[in-house]
Amino acid sequence: MLRVPNLSLPPEAPTLADAVAQAVRDGVASGQLVPDQTYSVYQLAELLGVSRSPVREGMLRLAEAGLVEIRRNRGFRVLRPRVHDVEEIVEIRLALEPAAAAKAALSGTEEEHTAIREALAAMAVAAARGDEAAFWPADRALHDLLLRTAGNNRSAAIVAQLRSTTALLGPPTTASGRTLAEIHAEHEPVVTAVLRRDGPAAEAAMRAHLESTGRLLVDRLKT
């Protein structure tokens, strides 16, 4: 029996189509929408309280990004990423995030650095408890804070979308074969370098983290 997803429209989206697209991305990231299941445009419109037109427009945008497949007269289905998709996503993130970590180290304010420190601390607490539901929002918040501290709001939005795609591989602990503690440990050198205002070290640590994650995800997909 088809499980009815629990979705809601984000209030900050500029248009309804943008809001629908983001709601679907959020549903993918949270596991409310799963790969290879067909969802009706009518169902989604009713769940979100909008007409079918913005739903169709939002789905077309996601189809262009490769996140969903439009099924004529049936609706849409979320697509599971392939090896090439993951390699491309990691390549894009490598082009954005290491440089942003360096810039965040050098130009971030004390307040911004405090928020980054707190996000890492939240990851540590969740890892110690084995609490994946708390760990992944803290992980996403840390990466988002680093990008925004560097002044890269558009890059932050791009990375959030890319992470919605890799979320389809399943929980990152399963998809990459690492424990929460191991994933937290990979972020520590990044934050340590940022707080020391050591730009080159922050850049190198973020690059190492993303390259490690990419290798593990690709290896898992190939097995």
N, C-alpha and C positions, 0 to 999 in steps of 0.2 A: 504493500500500500504506500502511495506517495506521501511522504511527510511534508506537511505544509511549513515552508520556511517562515521564520520570524524576521521580517525586514522592515526598515523604516527609512524615510527620506532624510538625508542630511540637510539641515537648515541653511547652510552657508553656500550651497551650489547656486551659480548664476542663473541657470535655466532649469526647467523641469526635466529635460532630457539629460542634462548633466547630473541632476540629482538621482535620476533613475539609474544611470550608469554607475554612479558611486555606490548606490544602495546594493547593486548587484556585486560590485567589487567587494564591498564589506561583507556581503553574504557568502561570497567565496572564501574570503579570509577567515571568517568565523566558522566555516563548515556548514552553514545553513543551506548553501547551494553546492551540490556535489557533481563531479564529472559524470558524463554519459547519461544523466537523467534529463529527460525533456520537460521543460517548464512552459506553461501556456502564457502567452501575452495577456490574455484575459485574466488569468489568475494573478499575475504580477500587478496588473493595473488595479485590481480589486484590493490586493494586499497593501499597496502603497497609496490608495485613495486618489488615483489620477486617471485620466482618460488613456485610451490605448495608443494615441498618437505619440506622446512623449516616450512611452515605453518602447514603441517600435524604433523611434529615432535613437534612443539610448542603446538599444540592442544593436543597431547598425554600427554605432561607434565602437562598441565592444567587439563586434565581428571584425571590423577593420583592424583592430588591435590584436586579433587572434585569440581573444579570451572566450568567445562563444561562437557557436555555429547556428545560423538561422535555418530552421527546418520549415519549409514552405507548408503553410496551412496547419502547422502543428505547434510552432513556438520556437524555442531555442534550447540548446544544450551547452553546458559548460565543457570546454575542451581541456583534456589533461595535457600538460606540457610535454614536449618531446625533448630529446637530448639537445637538438639545435636551438630550441627555444631557451633552455636553461643557459647554454653557452652564450647566446646573444644577450640575455638578461644580465649575466655576470659581467660581460664585456662592457655593457652600458653603465652598470653600477661602478665598475672600476674606473670608468672615465669621469665619474662624478664624485664619488664619496672620498677617496683618498685625498684629493686636492682640497675638498671641503673640510676634512678633518684638520689638515694643516692650517687652513685659514681660520677655522674655529679656535685653534690653539693660539694663533697670533693676534687675532682681533676680537675674540669674544670678551664680553664684559664679565665682571665678577658674578653678577646675577645669573648670566647665561651659563657660566661654568658651574655654578652651584646647582642649577637645574640638571646639567649633564651628570654631575656627581650623584645627585639623588636618583636619577634614572638607573645608573649602574647599581646603586645600593638596593633599589627595588628589585632588580634582577637577582642580586645576591640573596636577598631574603626569600624570594620565590623559589630559587634553585635549592636552597637549604630545605625548604618545605616540600619540594617536588611538585610545586604548584604551577603547572603549565598554563592554566587560565590566567594567572597573574604575570607569569614570566614573559609571554610573547607580547602583550601590550607594552611592557617596560622595555623590551628589546626594540620594538618599533619606535617607541618614544625616544629612545637614545639616538637611533640613527636619524630620526626626524629632527631632533634638537641640534645635532651636529651640522646637518645641512642648513638649517635655518639660522643657526649662529653664524655660519659662514655667509649669510645673506642670500642663500640659494633657495628661495621659496618654490620656484618652478621645479628645480631639481628634486626638492622634497616631495612634490606632488608626483613627479615621474617615478621616483623610487617606490612610493606607496603603491602605485599602480602595478609596478613590476613585481612587488612582493605579493600582490593578490594572485598573480599567476603562479608563482612558485608555491604558494600555499596549497594549490591543488594537488601537490605531491603528497600531502598528508602532514601530520605534525612534524616540525623540523627535526625533532629528536629521532623520529622514525625515518624521515626522508634522508637525513644526513648521517645517521648512525652515531650521533654524539649525545652525551647526557647534558642536562641543563647546566650542571657545574662546569663542564668542558666548554660549553658555548659561552657562559659567563666569563670564563677565564680568558677566552680569546678577545673579549672586549676590554679587559682590564688594562692592557698596554696602551690601547687607544686613548682611553680616558686619562690614564696617568700622564701620558705625553701631552694631552690637551691642557690639563691642569698645570703642568710645568711650563706651558707655553713653548713647547718644543715642536715646531711645525714639521720638520723632516721626520722625526720619530713618530708623530701622530699619523702622518701620511703612510709611512712604511708599515705601521701596525694595522691600519685599516686595510691596506692592500693585502697583507698577509691573511687577515681574517676572511676577506671576500674570496681570495684565491682558494683558500682551504675549503670554504663552504662550497664554492663552485665545483671543485674536484670531487668532493664527496657526493654532491647531488647528481653529477653526471655519472659517476661510478655506480650509484644505486640504480639509476635508470637503465644502465647497460646490463645489469645482472638479471 
